[in-house]
Amino acid sequence: MKTHKASSSAHAIPCPSCDSGTLISCERSFETKAEGVSYTISDISMRCCDHCNESLVTPEGSRQIDAFLDRATGALTSEEILLFLDRYDLTHRKAAQILGIGEKNISRWLNGRQRVSASMSSYIRVLIAHPAAFETLKNKQWENPARSQSFPTEKRQPDAAEKEIIKLVDYKTLHKIGLVPNTRKVSERRTAICQLTRVPDLITLKKEYDANPKKIAAFKDTKQKYNALNGGLWIELGERAARALPTAPFSREKLEGLIEELRQLTRHEPHTVFAEVQKKLASTGVALVIIPKLEGSAFRGCTRLLHPAKAMIAHSLKFKTASQFWRVLFHEIAHLILHINSPEDCFDEYDTQSDDPREREADEWADQTLVYTDKLTAFDARHPKPSIWDLARFAQDLETSPAIIAEIINQNRGEEIFNFGYLRKEGLFPSISAEAAEKMWQPSRDLIINSEATS
């Protein structure tokens, strides 16, 4: 035992046990138990009686004991608790509801009045490290028996209503993607669709998609006849691929900081830089996936927050040109930056895109980001009738794609200033070939198939 003389008799503290001695500073071993394990902690700050040898732990000693036990049990730190709350944008009440604990526990953990148990510490660390696990817990997805039963589902001939649903599903494209087997038998198609969508029957599937539960911002061609079944299926496949794509936690600030790098990549054909674009977006918490359009799905792209720590952008490559790839991508990024703050944010159905001001804002943000407004205004003033060589030089100065500039100029002026066929002939308006498109959507297909194999 180490002892230290009291600095002044005026500050001497009488021993509460014997009333004869005085408490002096000392350091002793302290025995305690935590999580069912006994510990002996040496050199703990105490006050010891110089007469009866009774000892009392000082406030500093209590802090030493707490620090030791925190390390020994691996208890969650206050910094980690704050990270958990911040990462998923949780209030104390919401965090307590999700974890299934009392709300006061969160405050006690943060102010150090209560140690987080080893099991709860491990639990929360898993949720921090794996956003998909947090989402499963938050949404209690295991409570939906239709989605949790094992498959293959019941194999039988579809009834009349299910046969009509099978006719609506773009089975040909699903097979081309590699998600269903090649078969003409309606009974086998019924089984394959149920297995893919994890439903017990096709009536359930149609009801789910007709209800339109998806919380998305979607770039939808409203002039096209819309098939709600294929539209819902396209979105679900995009979500499934996005959930399986690893990303960092979503950060709007990091996404905004990435914009200029992405803009400069528009000088390249999309398939040559797609992997780089996907990786850069993943570093900001955005999962970019390509899902080929299904018949009547109508969507060029869509975006949403899967949960506070992960965003998704699904792209359909509906119009297979480099300019449309970039403009749709930046349109969806605009929604994440301007409009979407929580997984609950969604856009109502609209008859024309102009009916929702957020769609116009996303268009304007995308075009102004890709082609600076002030520079385009100056270009228009200098070149009332620009040649393709004027276009090429302007694109080089802006470090962006001439195809994008040509589309925006034609759109703004309401006439064909640049003929796309001629631009394509001169190599200024590249298309995305079938081979290039397949190269871009193949990784998303693999994510879906792999997630099916592990689910």
Number of C-alpha atoms within 10 A of each C-alpha: 10 12 15 11 12 14 10 7 9 7 8 14 15 15 22 13 12 13 12 12 19 20 23 21 20 21 19 19 12 16 11 11 10 13 11 6 9 10 14 10 15 14 14 21 25 24 24 25 24 18 13 15 15 15 20 16 19 15 11 12 19 14 15 17 21 16 12 14 19 18 12 14 17 15 20 23 17 18 10 16 19 13 14 18 17 13 18 21 15 15 13 15 14 14 19 16 13 15 16 9 12 13 16 11 15 22 14 14 17 18 10 14 11 13 20 24 16 16 14 13 19 15 14 18 16 13 18 21 13 16 23 18 12 22 20 12 14 15 11 11 12 12 9 9 11 13 14 13 13 13 14 14 17 12 12 11 15 19 11 8 10 20 16 12 16 18 10 15 21 18 23 15 15 19 13 12 17 14 20 19 15 15 13 9 9 16 17 18 21 22 23 21 23 21 20 18 15 19 23 21 19 22 13 14 20 18 11 15 19 14 10 16 10 16 18 24 24 25 21 21 18 14 10 11 11 16 19 19 24 22 22 21 21 22 25 16 23 28 25 18 26 25 23 17 20 17 24 17 22 24 19 19 10 13 19 14 12 15 15 11 11 19 18 14 19 22 20 14 20 23 20 13 16 17 15 14 16 16 17 19 25 22 18 23 24 32 30 26 28 24 28 27 23 22 19 18 25 24 23 23 28 25 30 27 25 22 23 21 26 27 29 29 25 28 26 25 22 19 14 16 18 22 26 19 24 22 20 23 21 22 25 28 25 23 24 24 16 14 17 20 14 18 16 14 14 18 16 11 14 11 11 12 16 11 11 14 10 17 23 14 17 23 20 15 19 22 20 15 17 25 22 13 13 10 14 17 11 10 15 14 10 10 12 9 11 13 11 18 10 14 20 18 12 18 19 13 10 19 16 21 28 28 26 24 23 24 20 19 18 15 12 9 10 9 10 12 17 19 14 17 11 12 16 13 10 11 12 19 22 21 19 20 12 10 9 15 19 17 16 23 20 17 17 25 23 16 19 22 18 13 15 14 8 6 8
